[in-house]
Amino acid sequence: MSSLSRRAALVGLGAAIIVRPTPAPATEPRQLRLYQVSTGESFRDYYHNGEGYIERAWQRLNWFLRDHHEDVATNMDPGVFDLLWNLQNRFLAVHHREVTININSAYRTERTNTQLLSEGAALNSFHKFGRAVDITVQGLGIYFLADRVREIGAGGVGIYWRSRFAHIDTGPARSWFQRM
């Protein structure tokens, strides 16, 4: 990573300290099990202690879900973390199976998003605002995965058939299918 990228990351993480997410209602502690396909990195940690988000974990998740093309992070919408946790919890409760969610794409800079337009990325993608992730779960088909995501109440749920991933975001409720 270049010094400029590190500097940008530190500035972004500094902002994370100043702009804290609104804590979710008191619940049980929440742990995420994630794997970043493009970088080979893993995240397995608690990000919520049952009363609020854990600052250090939130910062680490922001970096983990960075635009890996440019090594730039943003303050992700904490609702994305909660969607991923709810999905993991649903598999555990209904299917009695712990899963690790594979992240294909998360935050994107404007530049990266522009480069991906020809591959089906939306011009005003929720990825640019830290409100979306593209995911897979090993051993699960994308249609099955997308149905589970809809059941937990995600905003946007898209199936990208050729690329074999499901898109989830915290935007308005909608769904789509794309062959690209």
C-alpha positions as CSV (number, residue, x, y, z in Angstrom):
1,M,0.0,0.0,0.0
2,S,1.4,3.4,-0.9
3,S,1.9,6.2,1.7
4,L,-0.9,8.1,0.1
5,S,-3.3,5.2,0.5
6,R,-2.2,4.7,4.1
7,R,-2.7,8.4,4.7
8,A,-6.2,8.3,3.1
9,A,-7.0,5.2,5.2
10,L,-5.9,6.9,8.4
11,V,-8.0,10.0,7.6
12,G,-11.0,7.8,6.9
13,L,-10.5,5.9,10.1
14,G,-10.1,9.1,12.0
15,A,-13.5,10.2,10.7
16,A,-14.9,6.9,11.9
17,I,-13.9,8.0,15.5
18,I,-15.7,11.3,15.1
19,V,-18.8,10.1,13.2
20,R,-20.1,7.1,15.1
21,P,-23.0,4.9,13.9
22,T,-26.2,5.0,15.8
23,P,-26.2,2.0,18.1
24,A,-28.7,-0.7,17.3
25,P,-31.2,-1.7,20.0
26,A,-29.8,-3.8,22.8
27,T,-29.5,-7.4,21.7
28,E,-27.0,-10.2,22.0
29,P,-23.4,-9.7,21.0
30,R,-22.9,-10.0,17.2
31,Q,-20.0,-11.7,15.5
32,L,-19.3,-11.7,11.8
33,R,-17.5,-14.4,9.8
34,L,-16.4,-12.9,6.5
35,Y,-13.9,-13.7,3.8
36,Q,-12.7,-11.1,1.2
37,V,-12.4,-13.0,-2.1
38,S,-10.1,-10.5,-3.8
39,T,-7.6,-10.0,-1.0
40,G,-7.7,-13.3,0.8
41,E,-8.4,-11.5,4.1
42,S,-10.7,-12.9,6.8
43,F,-12.7,-11.1,9.5
44,R,-14.0,-13.0,12.4
45,D,-14.8,-10.9,15.4
46,Y,-17.6,-9.3,17.4
47,Y,-18.6,-5.9,16.0
48,H,-21.5,-5.3,18.4
49,N,-21.5,-5.9,22.2
50,G,-25.3,-6.2,22.6
51,E,-25.7,-2.6,23.5
52,G,-23.8,-0.8,20.7
53,Y,-21.2,-1.0,18.0
54,I,-17.6,-1.8,19.0
55,E,-15.6,1.2,17.7
56,R,-12.4,-0.7,17.0
57,A,-14.3,-3.6,15.2
58,W,-16.3,-1.0,13.2
59,Q,-13.0,0.6,12.0
60,R,-11.6,-2.8,11.1
61,L,-14.7,-3.7,9.1
62,N,-14.6,-0.4,7.2
63,W,-11.0,-1.3,6.2
64,F,-11.9,-4.9,5.4
65,L,-14.7,-3.8,3.1
66,R,-12.6,-1.2,1.4
67,D,-12.2,-0.7,-2.4
68,H,-9.4,-3.1,-2.8
69,H,-8.6,-1.7,-6.3
70,E,-7.5,1.6,-4.8
71,D,-7.0,0.6,-1.1
72,V,-9.4,3.3,0.0
73,A,-11.9,2.8,2.8
74,T,-15.1,4.7,3.8
75,N,-17.5,4.7,6.7
76,M,-19.8,1.8,5.8
77,D,-23.4,2.0,6.7
78,P,-23.6,-0.2,9.9
79,G,-26.9,-1.5,8.6
80,V,-24.8,-3.5,6.1
81,F,-23.0,-5.2,9.1
82,D,-26.4,-6.0,10.6
83,L,-27.7,-7.5,7.3
84,L,-24.7,-9.8,7.1
85,W,-25.1,-10.8,10.8
86,N,-28.9,-11.4,10.3
87,L,-28.1,-13.6,7.3
88,Q,-25.5,-15.6,9.3
89,N,-28.0,-15.9,12.2
90,R,-30.8,-17.1,9.9
91,F,-28.6,-19.9,8.6
92,L,-27.7,-20.9,12.1
93,A,-31.3,-20.8,13.4
94,V,-33.1,-22.4,10.4
95,H,-30.4,-24.6,8.8
96,H,-28.3,-25.3,11.9
97,R,-25.2,-24.3,10.0
98,E,-22.6,-21.6,10.7
99,V,-21.5,-19.9,7.5
100,T,-18.8,-17.6,6.4
101,I,-19.9,-15.0,4.0
102,N,-17.7,-14.3,1.0
103,I,-17.4,-10.7,0.0
104,N,-16.9,-10.2,-3.7
105,S,-17.3,-6.4,-3.6
106,A,-18.2,-3.8,-1.0
107,Y,-17.2,-0.1,-1.0
108,R,-16.2,1.3,-4.4
109,T,-14.7,4.7,-5.2
110,E,-16.2,6.7,-8.1
111,R,-13.2,5.6,-10.3
112,T,-13.6,1.9,-9.6
113,N,-17.4,2.1,-10.1
114,T,-16.9,3.8,-13.4
115,Q,-14.5,1.1,-14.5
116,L,-17.2,-1.5,-13.6
117,L,-20.1,0.1,-15.5
118,S,-19.4,-2.1,-18.5
119,E,-19.8,-5.2,-16.3
120,G,-23.2,-4.1,-15.0
121,A,-22.5,-1.7,-12.1
122,A,-25.1,1.0,-11.6
123,L,-24.1,4.6,-12.2
124,N,-25.3,5.6,-8.7
125,S,-24.5,2.3,-7.1
126,F,-25.0,2.0,-3.3
127,H,-21.5,0.6,-3.2
128,K,-20.2,4.1,-3.7
129,F,-21.9,5.2,-0.5
130,G,-20.8,2.2,1.7
131,R,-24.3,0.8,1.6
132,A,-23.9,-2.4,-0.4
133,V,-22.0,-5.7,-0.7
134,D,-21.8,-8.5,-3.3
135,I,-21.7,-11.9,-1.6
136,T,-21.6,-15.6,-1.9
137,V,-21.7,-18.4,0.6
138,Q,-19.9,-21.6,-0.3
139,G,-22.2,-24.5,-1.1
140,L,-25.3,-22.3,-1.6
141,G,-26.8,-21.3,-4.9
142,I,-27.3,-17.6,-5.5
143,Y,-31.1,-17.9,-5.9
144,F,-31.3,-19.7,-2.5
145,L,-29.0,-17.0,-1.0
146,A,-31.0,-14.1,-2.4
147,D,-34.3,-15.7,-1.1
148,R,-32.7,-15.8,2.4
149,V,-31.6,-12.2,2.1
150,R,-35.1,-11.1,1.2
151,E,-36.5,-13.0,4.2
152,I,-34.3,-10.9,6.6
153,G,-35.6,-7.7,5.1
154,A,-32.7,-6.3,3.0
155,G,-33.3,-3.2,1.0
156,G,-32.0,-4.1,-2.5
157,V,-31.4,-7.7,-3.5
158,G,-29.9,-8.4,-6.9
159,I,-28.9,-11.7,-8.5
160,Y,-25.9,-11.5,-10.9
161,W,-26.3,-14.8,-12.7
162,R,-23.1,-14.9,-14.8
163,S,-20.9,-13.6,-12.1
164,R,-22.6,-15.9,-9.5
165,F,-23.1,-13.5,-6.6
166,A,-26.0,-11.8,-4.8
167,H,-26.0,-8.0,-4.2
168,I,-27.5,-6.7,-1.0
169,D,-27.9,-3.1,0.2
170,T,-29.6,-0.9,2.7
171,G,-31.5,1.1,0.1
172,P,-35.2,0.9,-0.6
173,A,-36.8,-2.6,-1.0
174,R,-36.4,-3.8,-4.5
175,S,-35.0,-6.8,-6.4
176,W,-33.6,-7.6,-9.8
177,F,-31.9,-10.2,-11.9
178,Q,-29.0,-9.6,-14.2
179,R,-27.4,-12.0,-16.6
180,M,-24.1,-10.1,-16.8
